[in-house]
Amino acid sequence: ASVIIAGRHLDRADELARKLVQSEESSSSTSELTSSRISTALVDAADSSSVLNGIQDNKADLLLVASPTTRYAEIAIRACLQAKVDYLDVQLSQTKLEVLRRYEHDIEKAGLTFITEAGYHPGLPAALVRYAATKLEAATDGMQIAKATVGGYLNMGPDLPYAESVDELMVEMSHYRGQVYSQAKWTQPSSWSVRNIDFGVMIGQRSC
């Protein structure tokens, strides 16, 4: 498999590609991401032709959206449908979810896989639990885990450099709605839904 880093600033994509290859080459493990398997492309998320051509010209089979471009989500979704490639994003956006729901029938009809909000928040807790279960079960003589309480703590700290994604995050948080999935539907949480989770000495207990 190969990786194509695409964006509207080709020089930034080239620099990231170089850093990734150098990091792999300097690690003690066998390098999997070599210069022959990573390339860059100039793609503007706001331009439908640019996104579609970027997918088709590079013969991509998965589009991973990892940029603060949720306002152009429909362009990426339509491009994936037209090119018949799978889609994954790590964005947080209520508006984007509404767009995806509009295309739900088209996605299913095309037989494609679309995964959304696969970043840290809200992320894919089920995948993390399944991975953790393999480690915990090995440490408990194969005892299976039937239930898991998952908590996340995010604190960027005061020294985080500014990026465009910060602006997008602030906008999305203003529309954020904390909900609980209960009895096959999303509901507004009550005080009874809050759990106290101990994150260890450095963080302590937090209500989640």
HUSULGI-V475929 format. One record per run of one state. SS is the DSSP state (~ for helix, > for strand, _ for the rest). FROM is the first residue (numbers start at 1). LEN is the number of residues. If there is no record, write none. Layout:
ss: {SS/SS}
from: {FROM/FROM}
len: {LEN/LEN}
This chain:
ss: {_/>/_/~/_/>/_/~/_/>/_/~/_/>/_/~/_/~/_/>/_/~/_/~/_/>/_/>/_/~/_/>/_/>/_}
from: {1/3/8/10/27/38/43/48/58/62/66/70/84/86/90/94/103/104/111/114/116/125/140/164/175/179/183/185/189/191/194/196/199/205/208}
len: {2/5/2/17/11/5/5/10/4/4/4/14/2/4/4/9/1/7/3/2/9/15/24/11/4/4/2/4/2/3/2/3/6/3/1}
